[in-house]
Amino acid sequence: MGITSKFEYRRNLPHIQRDDAPHCIRFSTLDHWVLPPSARDLVLDHCKYEHERRVLLHAVVVMPDHVHLLLSFLRDKTGDQFTLSRVLHSIKGASAHSINKLLHRKGTLWQDESFDHIVRTYESLEVTVEYIRENPVRRRLVNKPEEYKWLWVASKLK
């Protein structure tokens, strides 16, 4: 079973969202297209834009061909929690539009699917933040997380 078919069954499954729990989300560029630095700037800005609007953003890293987000969903004026689908649609749609405009290109930028999981404990939250921080180091893009321009971590985890 190849990597593509190994996770094929997940593509159309509904994403499970648990109220008031942090979620770790990963989404990738289509065909692993490498985002140029100026595009990574835009993606990071679009992710941070959602902070304290629809989500509490705990951490984000924009890698050359994928993004990791750690966030908790906020509630709208009616008390309903914003959904994963709505937040990802906003981030992916706005960033794709901005990047296509910047680079004078057209077409799909992001894969449709994303991979996500619920973070169940505060200790898991800290471990997940560290995983996100170390991602550029594991990929040998920098020696220390602090050197990576497209990494943002909240000053205080909530």
C-alpha positions in Angstrom: 0.0 0.0 0.0 1.6 3.3 -1.1 1.5 6.5 0.9 -1.1 8.0 -1.4 -3.5 5.1 -1.0 -2.7 4.6 2.7 -4.6 7.8 3.6 -7.0 7.8 0.7 -9.9 6.8 2.9 -9.5 9.9 5.0 -10.1 12.4 2.2 -13.9 12.5 2.5 -14.3 11.8 6.1 -15.9 14.5 8.2 -13.5 16.3 10.5 -14.3 15.8 14.1 -14.2 19.0 16.1 -14.5 19.0 19.9 -15.7 22.1 21.6 -13.2 24.1 23.6 -10.3 21.8 22.7 -7.1 22.8 20.8 -6.7 21.2 17.4 -3.5 20.5 15.4 -4.0 20.9 11.7 -1.7 20.2 8.7 -2.4 21.2 5.2 -0.2 21.0 2.1 0.3 22.7 -1.2 -1.0 20.9 -4.3 1.7 18.5 -5.7 4.1 19.7 -3.0 4.7 23.0 -4.8 7.3 24.9 -2.9 6.1 28.3 -1.7 8.6 31.1 -2.3 9.6 33.2 0.7 7.2 36.0 -0.3 4.3 33.5 -0.4 5.2 32.1 3.0 5.0 35.7 4.3 1.5 35.9 3.0 0.4 32.6 4.4 1.8 33.4 7.9 0.0 36.8 7.8 -3.3 35.1 6.8 -3.0 32.6 9.6 -2.2 35.3 12.2 -5.1 37.4 10.9 -7.5 34.7 12.3 -5.9 35.0 15.8 -8.5 36.3 18.2 -11.1 36.7 15.4 -12.2 33.1 14.9 -9.5 31.2 16.7 -6.9 31.5 19.5 -3.7 30.7 17.5 -1.2 28.9 19.8 1.4 28.2 17.1 1.9 28.2 13.3 4.8 27.3 11.1 4.7 27.8 7.3 7.0 25.2 5.8 8.1 25.3 2.1 5.2 23.0 1.1 2.9 22.7 4.1 1.5 24.5 7.1 1.1 23.3 10.7 -1.5 25.2 12.9 -2.3 24.7 16.5 -5.4 26.5 17.5 -8.6 26.6 19.6 -11.8 27.8 18.1 -13.6 30.8 19.4 -17.4 31.4 19.4 -19.4 33.8 17.2 -21.9 36.3 18.6 -24.6 33.7 18.9 -22.4 31.5 21.0 -21.7 28.9 18.3 -18.1 27.8 17.9 -16.4 28.6 14.6 -15.8 25.5 12.6 -12.6 23.9 11.3 -14.1 24.0 7.8 -14.9 27.7 7.9 -11.5 28.7 9.4 -9.5 26.6 6.9 -11.6 27.8 4.0 -10.8 31.4 5.0 -7.1 30.9 5.5 -6.6 28.7 2.4 -8.8 30.8 0.2 -7.5 34.2 1.2 -3.8 33.0 1.1 -4.3 31.3 -2.3 -5.8 34.5 -3.7 -3.0 36.7 -2.4 -0.3 34.4 -3.5 -1.8 33.9 -7.0 -2.0 37.7 -7.3 1.5 38.3 -6.0 3.0 35.7 -8.3 0.8 36.4 -11.4 -0.4 32.8 -11.4 -3.8 31.1 -11.5 -5.1 27.9 -10.3 -5.4 25.8 -7.2 -2.7 26.2 -4.5 -3.7 24.0 -1.6 -4.7 20.3 -1.5 -8.4 20.0 -0.6 -7.8 17.7 2.4 -6.1 18.5 5.7 -5.0 16.3 8.5 -6.1 17.2 12.0 -6.3 15.9 15.5 -7.6 17.0 18.9 -5.1 17.9 21.5 -6.5 16.4 24.7 -4.3 17.6 27.6 -2.2 20.7 28.4 0.9 18.5 28.3 0.0 17.4 24.8 -0.5 21.1 23.9 3.1 21.8 25.0 4.4 18.8 23.1 2.6 19.8 20.0 3.9 23.4 20.2 7.4 22.0 20.5 6.8 19.7 17.5 5.7 22.7 15.4 8.7 24.7 16.6 11.2 22.0 15.7 9.7 21.3 12.3 12.1 23.6 10.4 15.0 22.2 12.4 14.0 18.6 11.5 13.9 19.6 7.8 17.4 21.2 8.2 16.1 24.6 7.2 17.6 26.2 10.3 19.7 25.2 13.3 17.3 26.6 15.9 13.6 27.3 15.7 14.1 30.9 16.5 16.0 31.3 13.2 13.0 30.4 11.1 11.2 33.4 9.8 7.8 31.7 9.2 7.3 30.4 12.8 4.9 32.1 15.2 4.2 30.9 18.8 1.8 32.7 21.2 3.6 34.3 24.1 1.2 32.5 26.4 -0.5 29.2 25.9 -4.2 29.3 26.8 
